């Protein structure tokens, strides 16, 4: 039997919610800090029995490190081991802070030392990895392999497995040369995950466009006509994940197409590395390595038959360079209730009459970030995305001050920086966001007096000596100790559980 020369893929695959709930979770970017804070939030929501009420998760960068592993966690690893135990502030001890299980998500930041990363780069280059695939190898080894979600069994030492939803039956029916063993599958009930990245539409990197993947789809849903290299169209729909990196050949009936077989499978390590690709740029700068940014062949779903829209190799970028909260892509699903975990490096503060929050929050309201809000901004994140104040705006200007004041009031009273806000969205064609009414529970990462006051004195001393806690620096604190991980995860978990009534009420709302 001859080897197949093409795959039959579905165009415009539908990513409906896998859970019946009406609430979505957004986990921002922020490297190891974002992963660790997300770990605590998942722990608290799971302990409250609320994850089954969640319909979608939207993640960026470090939030995707956490959410990708959470969604695809093999059934051989329990949620209890992966998330760790709920620990009340008064029960935290120096010993408990040093304890992390081998399959706990929190081990990831403990592995990310400069020495380990440099050794891994050398090993991957020895195996023939090109520079534009080194970051994917780092992500695979440290963020996914501890949980059985990365392998190197494809020719050249690349991952051999695609990824899909709870099964790949429809894909295999159309492509019998494939088997379920060639896919990472979701093995337990999970919300539908949206992993957010971005793409440089031109070689001069002057414009970023939103790029996303769910368990069954990948691409840029809105159409950006003529905005790609050489006047190519970009976007206009998504394709099934296993077609990423292909070239379009011809259409088949019922929204399907024949495409070339990609040179290598587009795996979980690929999309997770795209979502967090700012670190590829930073590592490249630090170690004089050029071209670490992920690159993939891409063709637009819209106008795909036009010769000018032939597949082209684009450079992909961190989702946080464009929109670091994951809120915009969540709103494109018209989810009526959203919990936005903004796991920032910027402490919530009042300075000269200004409430200072992460610069990404005012951008969502179409407000220019202030110099104070930009103080802790990641070096690769755009101050004004694409030099357009409206590019990521999804809420009205007039509602921003309420958001900032609500967070400040809650936190200055001693509690978590959490504020529930009813908002009317501003339609945004760049992300496909329509106008509708949404409830947003903002959860902001910052110090919390009531949690700190409930700690034992010896643990308070540890907090006092922990650099930048809980707003660990995104770049210089990529490598965290078990104590640093546990402190932030415990705080993030407590924030959710101490406001259980608000969180539960939102999860029950319609």
C-alpha positions as CSV (number, residue, x, y, z in Angstrom):
1,X,0.0,0.0,0.0
2,X,1.4,3.4,-1.1
3,X,2.1,6.1,1.5
4,X,-0.5,8.9,1.6
5,X,0.5,12.2,0.1
6,X,-2.2,14.3,1.8
7,X,-4.5,14.7,4.8
8,X,-8.2,15.4,4.7
9,X,-8.8,18.2,7.2
10,X,-11.9,20.0,8.3
11,X,-12.2,23.7,7.7
12,X,-14.0,25.9,10.3
13,X,-14.1,23.2,13.0
14,X,-16.5,24.1,15.7
15,X,-15.1,24.5,19.2
16,X,-18.2,24.4,21.4
17,X,-18.0,24.3,25.1
18,X,-17.3,20.8,26.5
19,X,-18.9,21.7,29.8
20,X,-22.4,23.1,30.1
21,X,-21.4,26.0,32.4
22,X,-21.7,29.6,31.6
23,X,-18.4,30.9,33.1
24,X,-15.0,31.2,31.5
25,X,-11.6,31.4,33.2
26,X,-8.8,33.7,31.8
27,X,-5.2,33.1,32.9
28,X,-2.8,35.8,32.0
29,X,0.8,35.5,30.9
30,X,3.8,36.1,33.2
31,X,6.1,33.0,33.0
32,X,6.6,31.0,36.2
33,X,4.7,33.5,38.3
34,X,1.6,33.1,36.0
35,X,1.9,29.3,36.1
36,X,2.2,29.3,39.8
37,X,-0.7,31.6,40.5
38,X,-2.8,29.6,38.0
39,X,-1.9,26.5,39.9
40,X,-3.3,28.0,43.1
41,X,-6.5,29.2,41.3
42,X,-7.1,25.7,39.8
43,X,-6.5,24.2,43.2
44,X,-9.1,26.5,44.9
45,X,-11.7,26.1,42.2
46,X,-11.3,22.3,42.2
47,X,-11.7,22.2,46.0
48,X,-14.9,24.2,45.8
49,X,-16.2,21.8,43.1
50,X,-16.6,24.6,40.6
51,X,-14.4,23.4,37.6
52,X,-17.4,21.4,36.3
53,X,-19.2,24.8,36.0
54,X,-16.6,26.2,33.7
55,X,-17.2,26.2,30.0
56,X,-14.0,27.7,28.6
57,X,-10.4,28.5,29.7
58,X,-8.5,31.2,27.8
59,X,-4.7,31.3,28.5
60,X,-1.7,33.2,27.5
61,X,2.1,32.4,27.9
62,X,2.8,31.2,31.4
63,X,-1.0,30.7,31.9
64,X,-0.8,28.3,29.0
65,X,2.0,26.4,30.6
66,X,-0.4,25.7,33.4
67,X,-3.6,25.3,31.4
68,X,-2.1,23.1,28.6
69,X,-0.8,20.6,31.1
70,X,-4.0,20.8,33.2
71,X,-6.2,20.1,30.2
72,X,-4.2,17.2,28.8
73,X,-3.2,15.7,32.1
74,X,-3.0,11.9,31.7
75,X,-5.4,9.9,33.7
76,X,-2.5,8.2,35.4
77,X,-1.8,11.5,37.4
78,X,-4.5,12.5,39.8
79,X,-5.7,16.1,40.0
80,X,-4.9,15.9,43.7
81,X,-1.2,15.2,43.0
82,X,-1.0,17.7,40.1
83,X,-2.6,20.6,42.0
84,X,-1.5,19.9,45.6
85,X,-3.4,20.3,48.8
86,X,-5.3,23.3,50.1
87,X,-3.5,24.7,53.0
88,X,-5.0,27.3,55.3
89,X,-2.6,30.2,56.1
90,X,-2.1,29.3,59.7
91,X,-1.2,25.7,58.7
92,X,1.6,26.7,56.4
93,X,5.0,25.7,57.8
94,X,8.6,26.1,56.6
95,X,8.6,22.4,56.0
96,X,5.4,22.4,53.9
97,X,6.7,25.2,51.8
98,X,9.7,23.0,50.8
99,X,7.5,20.1,49.7
100,X,6.5,19.5,46.0
101,X,5.4,16.2,44.6
102,X,7.1,14.8,41.5
103,X,3.9,15.3,39.4
104,X,2.8,18.6,40.9
105,X,2.6,21.4,38.4
106,X,4.7,23.5,40.7
107,X,7.9,21.5,39.9
108,X,8.1,23.3,36.5
109,X,9.5,26.6,37.7
110,X,12.0,24.7,39.9
111,X,13.5,23.2,36.7
112,X,14.0,26.4,34.7
113,X,17.5,27.4,35.7
114,X,19.8,29.1,33.3
115,X,22.1,26.1,33.5
116,X,19.4,23.6,32.6
117,X,18.2,25.8,29.7
118,X,21.7,26.2,28.2
119,X,22.4,22.5,28.6
120,X,19.1,21.7,26.8
121,X,19.8,24.1,24.0
122,X,23.2,22.4,23.5
123,X,21.6,18.9,23.5
124,X,18.9,19.9,21.1
125,X,21.4,21.5,18.7
126,X,23.5,18.3,18.9
127,X,20.3,16.4,17.8
128,X,20.0,18.7,14.8
129,X,17.2,21.0,16.0
130,X,17.1,24.3,14.0
131,X,17.2,27.5,16.0
132,X,13.5,28.2,15.3
133,X,12.6,24.9,17.0
134,X,14.8,25.2,20.1
135,X,12.2,27.0,22.3
136,X,9.7,24.2,21.4
137,X,12.2,21.7,22.7
138,X,12.7,23.6,26.0
139,X,8.9,23.9,26.5
140,X,8.5,20.2,25.7
141,X,11.2,19.1,28.1
142,X,10.4,21.3,31.1
143,X,6.7,22.2,30.8
144,X,5.2,19.1,29.3
145,X,7.5,16.0,29.7
146,X,7.1,15.8,33.5
147,X,3.4,15.0,32.8
148,X,4.0,12.6,29.9
149,X,3.0,15.2,27.2
150,X,6.2,15.4,25.1
151,X,8.1,12.8,23.2
152,X,10.9,12.8,20.6
153,X,10.1,9.7,18.6
154,X,9.5,11.4,15.2
155,X,12.4,11.4,12.8
156,X,15.0,13.9,13.8
157,X,14.0,13.7,17.4
158,X,10.8,15.8,17.1
159,X,7.4,15.1,18.8
160,X,5.5,12.4,17.0
161,X,2.0,13.2,18.4
162,X,-0.6,15.7,17.3
163,X,-3.3,16.8,19.8
164,X,-7.1,16.7,19.7
165,X,-10.1,16.6,22.0
166,X,-11.5,13.6,23.8
167,X,-11.1,11.5,20.8
168,X,-9.7,11.6,17.2
169,X,-12.4,9.3,15.7
170,X,-13.6,11.7,13.0
171,X,-10.0,12.5,12.0
172,X,-9.1,8.8,11.7
173,X,-12.2,8.1,9.7
174,X,-11.1,10.5,7.1
175,X,-7.4,9.6,7.4
176,X,-7.2,5.9,8.1
177,X,-3.4,6.0,8.0
178,X,-3.6,7.8,11.4
179,X,-4.3,6.2,14.7
180,X,-5.5,7.4,18.1
181,X,-2.0,6.6,19.5
182,X,-0.7,9.5,17.3
183,X,-2.7,12.1,19.3
184,X,-2.5,13.6,22.8
185,X,-6.1,13.4,24.0
186,X,-8.1,14.9,26.8
187,X,-8.6,12.1,29.2
188,X,-11.1,13.6,31.7
189,X,-13.8,16.2,31.8
190,X,-12.2,19.6,31.2
191,X,-13.4,23.0,30.0
192,X,-12.6,23.9,26.4
193,X,-9.1,25.4,26.3
194,X,-8.2,28.4,24.1
195,X,-4.4,28.8,23.9
196,X,-3.5,32.3,22.7
197,X,-0.5,33.3,20.7
198,X,0.2,35.8,18.0
199,X,1.8,36.1,14.5
200,X,4.0,38.7,12.9
201,X,2.1,39.3,9.6
202,X,5.2,40.8,7.8
203,X,8.9,40.2,7.9
204,X,9.6,43.5,9.4
205,X,7.5,42.5,12.5
206,X,5.6,45.7,12.3
207,X,2.2,44.1,13.0
208,X,1.0,41.4,15.4
209,X,-2.2,39.5,14.7
210,X,-4.0,37.2,17.2
211,X,-3.5,33.4,16.7
212,X,-5.2,30.8,18.8
213,X,-5.8,27.1,19.2
214,X,-8.4,24.9,20.9
215,X,-8.2,21.2,21.2
216,X,-9.7,20.8,17.7
217,X,-8.8,24.0,15.8
218,X,-5.9,26.3,15.0
219,X,-5.6,29.6,13.2
220,X,-6.8,33.2,13.0
221,X,-10.6,33.4,13.0
222,X,-11.1,37.0,11.8
223,X,-10.0,38.0,8.3
224,X,-7.2,40.5,7.9
225,X,-7.4,41.2,4.1
226,X,-4.1,41.9,2.4
227,X,-2.2,42.3,5.7
228,X,0.2,39.4,5.2
229,X,3.5,39.2,3.5
230,X,3.3,40.2,-0.2
231,X,-0.3,41.3,0.2
232,X,-1.5,37.9,1.3
233,X,-4.8,37.6,3.2
234,X,-4.5,36.3,6.8
235,X,-7.2,34.5,8.8
236,X,-10.8,34.1,7.9
237,X,-11.2,30.8,9.8
238,X,-9.4,27.9,11.4
239,X,-8.4,24.4,10.5
240,X,-8.0,21.2,12.5
241,X,-4.7,21.2,14.5
242,X,-3.1,18.3,12.7
243,X,-3.2,20.4,9.4
244,X,-1.0,23.1,10.8
245,X,2.2,23.5,8.8
246,X,0.6,22.1,5.7
247,X,-0.1,23.6,2.3
248,X,-3.7,23.8,0.9
249,X,-4.1,21.6,-2.2
250,X,-7.9,21.6,-3.1
251,X,-11.3,21.7,-1.4
252,X,-13.3,18.6,-0.6
253,X,-17.1,18.5,0.0
254,X,-18.6,19.8,3.3
255,X,-16.0,22.2,4.5
256,X,-13.1,19.9,4.1
257,X,-9.8,20.2,2.2
258,X,-6.9,18.1,1.0
259,X,-3.6,19.4,2.4
260,X,0.0,18.3,2.2
261,X,1.2,16.3,5.1
262,X,3.2,18.6,7.4
263,X,7.0,18.0,7.7
264,X,6.5,17.1,11.3
265,X,3.4,16.8,13.6
266,X,2.2,20.1,15.2
267,X,2.2,19.0,18.8
268,X,1.3,20.4,22.2
269,X,4.8,21.7,22.6
270,X,4.3,23.7,19.4
271,X,1.2,25.6,20.5
272,X,2.4,26.0,24.1
273,X,5.7,27.4,22.8
274,X,4.0,29.9,20.5
275,X,1.8,31.1,23.3
276,X,5.0,31.8,25.4
277,X,7.4,32.7,22.6
278,X,8.6,36.0,24.2
279,X,11.0,33.8,26.2
280,X,12.5,32.5,22.9
281,X,13.3,36.1,22.0
282,X,14.7,36.8,25.5
283,X,16.8,33.6,25.6
284,X,18.1,34.3,22.1
285,X,19.2,37.8,23.2
286,X,20.9,36.5,26.3
287,X,22.9,33.8,24.5
288,X,23.5,35.4,21.1
289,X,21.2,33.0,19.3
290,X,19.4,34.4,16.3
291,X,16.0,33.2,15.1
292,X,14.7,31.3,18.1
293,X,11.2,32.7,17.4
294,X,8.9,29.8,16.2
295,X,8.3,29.7,12.5
296,X,5.6,27.7,10.7
297,X,4.1,27.5,7.3
298,X,0.6,29.1,7.3
299,X,-2.1,29.7,4.7
300,X,-5.4,31.6,5.2
301,X,-8.7,29.8,5.2
302,X,-10.4,32.7,3.6
303,X,-9.6,33.1,-0.2
304,X,-7.4,30.0,0.1
305,X,-7.8,29.3,-3.7
306,X,-6.2,32.7,-4.6
307,X,-2.6,32.1,-5.8
308,X,-1.4,35.1,-3.8
309,X,-2.5,33.2,-0.7
310,X,-0.2,30.3,-1.0
311,X,1.4,29.0,2.2
312,X,4.1,31.2,3.6
313,X,6.5,30.7,6.5
314,X,5.6,33.3,9.2
315,X,7.2,34.1,12.5
316,X,4.9,33.4,15.5
317,X,5.0,35.3,18.8
318,X,3.9,35.2,22.4
319,X,0.2,35.9,22.9
320,X,1.1,38.4,25.7
321,X,2.9,40.6,23.2
322,X,-0.5,41.5,21.9
323,X,-3.1,40.8,24.6
324,X,-1.8,39.4,27.8
325,X,-5.0,38.6,29.8
326,X,-6.8,36.2,27.4
327,X,-10.0,38.2,28.0
328,X,-10.4,39.3,24.3
329,X,-10.5,35.8,22.9
330,X,-12.8,34.6,25.7
331,X,-15.3,37.4,24.8
332,X,-15.4,36.2,21.2
333,X,-17.2,33.2,22.5
334,X,-19.9,35.5,24.2
335,X,-19.3,33.8,27.5
336,X,-21.7,35.6,29.9
337,X,-19.5,35.3,33.1
338,X,-15.7,35.6,33.1
339,X,-13.2,35.3,35.9
340,X,-10.0,37.1,34.8
341,X,-6.9,36.1,36.7
342,X,-4.4,38.9,36.0
343,X,-1.2,37.3,37.4
344,X,0.9,40.4,37.0
345,X,4.4,41.5,38.1
346,X,2.9,44.9,38.9
347,X,1.9,45.3,42.5
348,X,-1.5,47.0,43.0
349,X,-0.7,50.4,44.5
350,X,-1.8,54.0,44.9
351,X,0.9,56.5,43.8
352,X,0.3,60.2,43.5
353,X,-3.4,59.7,43.4
354,X,-3.2,57.0,40.6
355,X,-4.3,53.5,41.2
356,X,-1.5,51.5,39.5
357,X,-2.4,48.2,37.8
358,X,-0.8,46.1,35.1
359,X,-0.7,48.1,31.8
360,X,-2.8,45.4,30.0
361,X,-5.9,46.2,32.0
362,X,-6.3,49.8,30.9
363,X,-5.6,48.7,27.3
364,X,-8.7,46.5,27.4
365,X,-10.6,49.7,28.2
366,X,-8.9,51.7,25.4
367,X,-6.9,53.7,28.0
368,X,-3.2,54.5,27.4
369,X,-1.0,52.9,30.0
370,X,0.7,55.3,32.4
371,X,4.4,55.3,33.0
372,X,3.8,53.9,36.5
373,X,1.8,50.9,35.0
374,X,4.6,50.2,32.6
375,X,7.3,50.0,35.2
376,X,7.1,46.2,35.4
377,X,6.0,45.5,31.8
378,X,7.8,42.5,30.2
379,X,10.5,43.8,27.8
380,X,8.9,42.3,24.6
381,X,5.3,43.2,25.3
382,X,4.1,46.1,23.1
383,X,3.1,49.2,25.0
384,X,0.4,50.1,22.5
385,X,-0.3,47.0,20.4
386,X,0.3,47.8,16.7
387,X,0.4,51.5,17.7
388,X,-3.4,51.4,17.8
389,X,-5.1,52.3,21.1
390,X,-8.2,50.4,20.0
391,X,-6.6,47.2,18.7
392,X,-7.3,45.2,21.9
393,X,-10.0,47.4,23.4
394,X,-13.1,45.4,24.4
395,X,-14.6,47.6,27.2
396,X,-15.6,51.3,27.2
397,X,-13.2,53.9,28.5
398,X,-15.7,55.1,31.0
399,X,-15.7,51.8,32.9
400,X,-12.0,51.6,33.6
401,X,-11.9,53.7,36.8
402,X,-14.6,51.6,38.4
403,X,-12.5,48.5,37.7
404,X,-9.3,50.0,39.2
405,X,-11.1,51.5,42.2
406,X,-13.0,48.3,42.9
407,X,-9.7,46.3,43.0
408,X,-8.1,49.0,45.2
409,X,-11.0,49.2,47.7
410,X,-11.0,45.4,48.1
411,X,-7.3,45.1,48.6
412,X,-6.8,48.1,50.8
413,X,-9.4,46.7,53.1
414,X,-7.1,43.7,53.7
415,X,-8.7,41.2,51.3
416,X,-7.8,39.9,47.9
417,X,-7.8,42.3,45.0
418,X,-11.1,41.0,43.5
419,X,-13.9,43.0,42.0
420,X,-17.0,41.9,40.1
421,X,-18.0,44.3,37.3
422,X,-20.9,44.2,34.9
423,X,-19.8,45.5,31.5
424,X,-21.0,46.1,28.0
425,X,-18.4,45.0,25.6
426,X,-17.1,47.2,22.8
427,X,-17.2,45.3,19.5
428,X,-13.7,44.4,18.3
429,X,-13.3,42.9,14.8
430,X,-9.6,42.0,15.5
431,X,-10.7,39.3,18.0
432,X,-14.2,38.7,16.7
433,X,-15.8,40.2,19.9
434,X,-19.5,41.2,19.5
435,X,-21.3,43.7,21.6
436,X,-23.0,42.0,24.6
437,X,-23.3,42.3,28.4
438,X,-20.8,40.3,30.5
439,X,-20.0,39.9,34.2
440,X,-16.2,40.0,34.8
441,X,-14.7,39.0,38.1
442,X,-11.2,40.6,38.1
443,X,-8.7,38.7,40.3
444,X,-5.4,40.6,40.6
445,X,-2.1,39.2,41.8
446,X,-0.8,41.4,44.7
447,X,0.0,41.2,48.4
448,X,-2.9,40.5,50.7
449,X,-2.8,41.7,54.3
450,X,-5.4,39.3,55.7
451,X,-3.6,36.2,54.4
452,X,-0.3,37.5,55.6
453,X,-1.7,38.3,59.1
454,X,-3.0,34.7,59.4
455,X,0.5,33.2,58.8
456,X,2.7,31.9,61.7
457,X,5.5,34.4,62.6
458,X,8.2,32.1,61.2
459,X,6.4,31.9,57.8
460,X,5.8,35.7,57.8
461,X,9.6,36.0,58.1
462,X,10.0,33.8,55.0
463,X,7.5,36.0,53.1
464,X,9.4,39.1,54.2
465,X,12.7,37.7,52.8
466,X,11.2,36.4,49.6
467,X,12.1,38.7,46.7
468,X,9.2,40.4,44.9
469,X,6.6,38.2,46.5
470,X,4.0,37.7,45.1
471,X,4.9,39.8,42.1
472,X,7.9,37.7,41.0
473,X,9.7,39.2,38.0
474,X,8.8,37.6,34.8
475,X,12.3,37.3,33.4
476,X,14.8,37.2,36.3
477,X,12.6,34.9,38.4
478,X,11.8,32.3,35.8
479,X,13.5,29.7,38.1
480,X,11.6,29.6,41.4
481,X,12.3,27.5,44.5
482,X,9.7,25.2,46.0
483,X,9.2,27.7,48.8
484,X,8.6,30.5,46.3
485,X,6.2,28.3,44.3
486,X,4.2,27.2,47.4
487,X,3.9,30.7,48.8
488,X,2.3,32.1,45.7
489,X,0.1,29.0,45.0
490,X,-1.2,29.0,48.6
491,X,-2.0,32.7,48.4
492,X,-3.7,32.4,45.0
493,X,-5.7,29.4,46.2
494,X,-6.8,31.2,49.4
495,X,-7.9,34.3,47.3
496,X,-10.4,32.1,45.5
497,X,-11.6,30.2,48.6
498,X,-12.0,33.2,50.9
499,X,-14.3,34.8,48.3
500,X,-16.1,31.5,47.6
501,X,-19.5,33.1,47.8
502,X,-18.7,35.5,45.0
503,X,-17.0,32.9,42.8
504,X,-19.8,30.4,43.4
505,X,-22.4,33.0,42.6
506,X,-20.8,33.8,39.3
507,X,-20.4,30.1,38.4
508,X,-24.2,29.6,39.1
509,X,-25.2,32.8,37.1
510,X,-26.9,32.7,33.8
